Amino acid sequence: QVQLVESGGGSVQAGGSLRLSCAASGIVFSICDMGWYRQAPGKQRELVALITSEGLRNYGDFVKGRFTISRDNGKKTVDLQMNSLEPEDTAVYYCNSRFRASESWGKGTLVTVSS
C-alpha cells in the first residue's frame, strides 16, 4: 500500500521560510518521479516542483527561484525548501509520486503565509 505523508506545514509571515518533507512507503522510491503540488481555496491544483527519478528538476513559473526540491532515495523522502514566502503561497501542499501510469497523493499539509 502506497503512503505519502507530508509534514512541515504551518503559519509563517511574508518573507519567511518553511521546509516541507514527504515520507514515502510502499513504492520503489528511486524509480518514481516525485512532486509537490498545491491547491489554494477556489483554485485548481497546480505544480509547485517536480524532481524526476534521474534528478531533473522542474518548477512552476510562480516559484521564481524561491523554492528548491530535493530527494533522498535512501530515506525515501522528498523535501521542498520554500524561501521568501508570499501570502499568495497560502495553500494546501500535496506530495505526489508517479511511475508510468501509476500515481499516488498524500493528504496534504497546510501552509499559511500572513502579510
C-alpha positions in Angstrom: 0.0 0.0 0.0 1.4 3.3 -1.1 1.7 6.0 1.6 2.9 9.6 1.2 3.0 11.5 4.4 3.7 15.3 4.3 5.0 17.3 7.2 6.4 20.7 7.8 3.4 22.9 7.0 2.4 25.8 9.3 2.0 29.5 9.6 4.7 32.0 8.7 4.9 35.7 8.0 5.6 37.0 4.5 9.3 36.8 3.7 9.8 33.7 5.9 10.7 30.2 5.1 9.3 26.7 5.6 10.6 23.3 4.7 8.2 20.6 3.7 9.0 16.9 3.8 7.3 13.9 2.3 8.0 10.4 3.5 7.1 7.6 1.1 6.4 3.9 1.7 5.0 1.1 -0.4 6.7 2.3 -3.6 10.1 1.7 -5.2 11.0 5.3 -4.5 14.1 5.6 -6.6 12.3 4.9 -9.9 9.5 7.4 -9.2 9.2 11.0 -10.2 8.3 13.0 -7.1 6.5 16.2 -7.0 4.9 18.9 -4.8 1.6 20.4 -5.9 -0.6 23.0 -4.2 -4.2 24.0 -4.1 -5.5 27.3 -2.8 -9.1 27.8 -1.9 -11.2 28.2 -5.0 -8.3 27.4 -7.3 -7.1 24.4 -9.2 -4.3 22.2 -8.0 -1.0 23.3 -9.6 2.5 22.0 -9.9 5.0 23.6 -7.5 8.1 21.5 -8.1 9.0 18.1 -9.7 12.1 16.0 -9.4 12.5 13.1 -11.7 14.0 9.7 -10.8 17.1 11.0 -12.6 17.2 14.1 -10.5 16.0 16.6 -13.1 14.0 19.5 -11.6 11.1 21.5 -12.9 9.3 24.3 -11.1 6.1 26.3 -11.5 6.5 29.7 -13.1 5.5 31.4 -9.9 8.4 29.9 -7.9 10.9 32.3 -9.5 13.9 30.8 -7.7 12.4 30.9 -4.2 11.9 27.1 -3.7 14.1 24.1 -4.0 13.1 20.5 -4.3 15.4 17.7 -3.3 15.1 13.9 -2.7 16.9 11.3 -0.7 16.4 7.9 -2.2 17.9 6.1 0.8 15.5 7.7 3.2 12.6 7.7 0.6 11.9 11.4 1.2 11.3 14.4 -0.9 11.7 17.9 0.5 10.6 21.3 -0.6 12.6 24.3 0.8 10.5 27.4 0.5 12.0 30.8 1.0 10.7 34.4 0.5 7.2 33.2 1.1 4.3 35.4 0.0 0.7 35.5 1.0 -0.1 34.1 -2.4 1.7 30.9 -1.5 -1.0 30.1 1.1 -2.4 26.7 0.1 -2.5 23.0 0.9 0.6 21.4 -0.4 0.4 17.8 -1.6 3.2 15.3 -2.3 2.9 13.2 -5.4 4.6 10.1 -6.8 4.4 8.9 -10.3 5.8 6.0 -12.2 4.4 5.4 -15.7 0.6 5.4 -15.3 0.7 4.8 -11.6 0.2 7.9 -9.4 -0.3 8.5 -5.7 -1.1 11.5 -3.5 -0.5 12.4 0.1 -3.3 14.0 2.2 -1.6 17.4 2.2 -0.2 19.9 4.6 -1.4 23.4 5.0 0.9 26.4 4.5 -0.4 29.8 5.6 1.5 33.0 4.9 0.4 36.2 6.5 1.2 39.7 5.4 
